[in-house]
C-alpha cells in the first residue's frame, strides 16, 4: 500500500476502457490491493535491517525490475522522451522525494510496530486528497464530501483528545501520499513509466548510501529478501494498471480500501498491536467517513450513468 495510487483520474490508454472484461478487472484490482494489504509481512521479515537501507534496496531493485518489464513490453519509446522534458522531470523529481518519504515512513511504521497507524493514514489519504484538490486545483466540494472530510477530521481530533497524542505518523503518511498524487496529476505519464523515472532519479542517492560500510552489514538472508523488493513494488502496480483499464473509477474507488483494511487486520490479528478505545473510535469514524465518501461517489456518478443509457 505504500505505493498505492489513488484512483481519482483514469490513465488514458490506447485501447481505452475494456468494459467487456470486468471480471478480469476485478481480479487484477483485488490482486493489487491484496498485495498492498499484506506488504507489512514482507517488511517485517527484514525488520533487522534499518529502514534507510531497506528503502535504498527498494529503490535499487525497483529500477532493475522496472527496466526488465519496460524492455519486455518494448515501451522505451514512451519513457525516453520524458527525460528530456524539463517540466515533467521537475515534477517527477518532486514526486520521487515524496514517494521515497512515504516508503520510508511506511517501512518505519512496520519496523516500529505501528502498522495500525499506517492503516489509519491510508484510510485518511483519499479524504485529504479531496482537500488538496480544493486548495490547489480549485475543485469544489459537494455537501457529502464536506461531511466526509469533517468526520475524518473528527477522527483525528478524537485521537488527540482521547489518546493525548497527535497521530503524526498517520498524518505524515497521508500527507506525503496525497501530495504525491497531486504532483502526479500534473504529469501525463503511465504509473509504471512514472515510477521508473522517479526511482531512476533516486537511484544515485540510494547507491551512495548503500556504499557506506554500515549499510553493507546486512545478512545474506536479508539481502535475498530485499532483492525481491522490486517485484513487491512493481507487480501490484501492474495489476492496478490492468484493473484501471477494465473497471470504472467508482469501482476502483471502493477497492482502494481493501489495502488499508487488510493492513488493519494484519496489525491486529498477526502482529497483535494494541487497539485502545480511542483508536478504535477513530477507526469507526474513518469508516463512517469512507461510507459517506463512497455514497457521494455513487450519487455523483448515477446521473452520468442514466444519461449514457440508450433510450
N, C-alpha and C positions, 0 to 999 in steps of 0.2 A: 504493500500500500504506500510505501514511502516514495513511490514514483508514480502514483496513480493519477492520470489526467482527469480533471473534472469535465465531464461531457456537457459543456454548455453550448458549444458550437460544433457542428459536424464538420469533419475534414472533407474537402472535396476529393472525389476520386474520378478517374477517367471513365469508369464504368457506371458511376452513380450508385444510388442505393439499390440493393438487391432484395426487393420485398418478397421474392419467391423463396427465400431461404431463411425465414425467421427462426426455424428450429435450430439450424446450424448457428445462426447469430446468437441465439440464447445460450447454446453450448459454449461458444467462444467467450461470451460475456461472463458467464458463470465461472469458466476456467480462469479467466484473468483475475477476477475479484476473489476467487477462492485462493489462488496462489498468493495474492497480496495479503489475504486474511491470515494465512498460515506462515508468512515470511518471518514473523518473530522467532519461530522454531529454528529457522536456518541461522539467524544471527545469534541466537542463544548457544548454538553449537560451537561458535567461535568466541564465546564470552571471555576466554582467557586473553584474547588479543585486544589491544587498545582500540577505541572507536576510530581514532585518526588513521591507524594502519588499515583497519577494515575498510574505511571509506576509500583510501587510496587504492587498495586492491580492487574494490568495486569499480572504480573509475578505469583502472588498467584493463581488467578483464571484460568490462563492458565494451570498451573500444575494440578489443580483439574480436569479441563475438559479433559485434555490430558490423565490423569490416567484413567478416565472413558472410554474414547474412546479406548485406548490400551487394557483395560480389556475386553471390549465388543468384540473387534476384536481378542482377545486371542493372542496377539503379544508380550507378555512379554519375550518370549524366544528369540526374536530378540533385545530386549532392554537391558536386564540384563547383557549380556556379555560385552557390551560397557563400563560399569562402571569399569570393570577390565582391560581395555586396556589403559595403560599409555599414549601412543602417541595420541590415539583418544580422551581421556579425556582432555589432554593438549590443543589440537586443538579446541575441543568443548568449553573448558573454555575460550579461546581467542574469539571464536565466540560468546559466551554468553555476554562477555563485549562489543563487537562491536554491537550486535543486541540490547542490552539494551541501549547503547548510541544512536543508530539510533531511537529507540522508543521514548526515552526522547526528542530528538531533534524534532521529528515529533509532539509529544504532545505539546511541547513548541511553535512550529510553529502555531498550531491550536489556542492555548490559547492566543497567542500574535498577532493574525490576520495576519499571514504571510503564508497562505496556497499557495499563488501564488509562493512564494519562494520554498516551499516544492515540488510543482508540477515541477518547473524548475529543482530541484535537482534530481527527479526521471526520468526526461527526459534525464539528463546528465549521469545517472548511467550506462546504457549499454555501452556507449562510453568510459567512464572511465574504465570499466571492460576490454575493449579491450586493453587499455594502460597497465593496471596491468598485463594482460596475456602476453604482450610483455616483460615487465620488469622482472617479476618473474617466468614465465613459458616458457620463450624463444619462445613464439609464434610469428610468423612473420605476419606483417600487409600487407594486399593486398592494391593495389593502391586506390581503392574506400574507404577502411577503413581509410586510411590516410586522405583522403579528408573529410570524415565524422567527424573524430576527429578534424581536423583543423577548420571546420566550427563551431563545438561546442566550441572550444577554442575562436573563433571569437565572439561567442555569449556572453561568459563570459567577454571577453575584451571590448565588447560594453557596458556592464553594468558598468564596472569600469570607462571607459572614459566618456560615456554619462550620466550615473547615478551618477557618482562621488562617488561610493561606491562599495566595494568588496562584492559580494553576498555570505557572509560567510556561512549563514545557508544552502543555496543550495549546496555549495561545501562540507560542513560537512556531510549533509545527503547523498550525492552521495558517498563521501569518505568512510564513515562508512559502507554503504551497499555494496559497491564494494569490500572493504576489507573483509567483512563478506562472500561474495560469493567466494572470493579467498581462504579463510581458509576452507570453507565447501567443496570445490572441493578436498581437501586433505583427507577428511574423507568419507569412503564408508558407508553411513547410509541414510536411508529414511528421507525425510524432517520432517515428523511428529515425528518420533522417535528422530531425532536430536534435534528438538525444545523441546521435553520433557526433554531430558538430559540437554540442555542448561538452561531451566527455573528452573530445579531442582538444578543446580549449583547456580543459582541466588537466589533461594528461601530463604535460611537462612538470607541473607543480607536484602531481602525485608521484612521478618518478624521482624527483629530487627528494621528496620526503621519504620514500622507500629506500633510498640510497643511504640514509643515515644508519649508523651502526645499531642504534636501539630498535629501529623499525625492522631490521633484518633478523632480530632474535625472535623468530616465530617457529613453532614446531612444524615438522613435516606434515603431520596430520592436519593441522590448522591451515597450512598452505594449500593442501589438497582441497579442503572445503572452500577456501577463499577463491580458488581458481574457477569455481562454479558460479561465482557471483555475477559474472556477465550473463550467464544463462538465466539465473534467477531474476535479473533485471529486465532482459530483453524479451524472454518468452511470453510473460503476461502482457507486455506491451504489444507484441504481435497479435495475440489473441484479442486484445482490446481493439486494435485497428480493424481486425476482421469482423468483430461484433458491430462496430460503429458503422460499417458499410452495409450491414444487413438489418439493423434494428432502428427503430425511431429513437429520437433523443429522450422522449418521455420514458421509454423502457430502460434506456441506459441510465437515466437519472435514478430510477428505482434500484437498479442493480448496483450502483456505486456504494450503497450502504451495506452490501454483503461483506465487503472487506473489513470495515471497522467493527461490524457486528461479530465477525469471526475472531478478530483481534481481541475483542472484549471477552469472548468465550475462552480463547486460549489463555488470556491473562487470569481469568477467574478459575477455570477448571484444571488447566495443565500447570500453570506457573503458581497457582494458589496465592495470587496477590490479594491483599485485604480490600474489601469493599465496605466502607463505613456508610452510615445512613446519609450523611451529607453528600457523599459522592454518588450514591445510588439515586438520591433525589435529583441530582443534577443530570444523571443519565436519563432519568424518566422525563425531565423537562426537555432534554435534547431530542429524545424520541418523539415527544409531542410536537416539538418544532419541526421535525422532519416530516411528520404526518401532515401538518398544516402546509408545509412547503410542497409536498407531493400532491396534496389536494389542489393547491393553486396551479400546479403544472398541468393536472388533468383538466381543470376547468378552463384554463387558458388555451389549451390545445383543442378542446372539444368543438368550438365554433369553426376552427380551421378544418377539422375532420369532416364536419357536416357540410361545409362549403365545397369540399373536394369530392363528396359523394355525387354520383350521377343522378339526375332527376328521373 
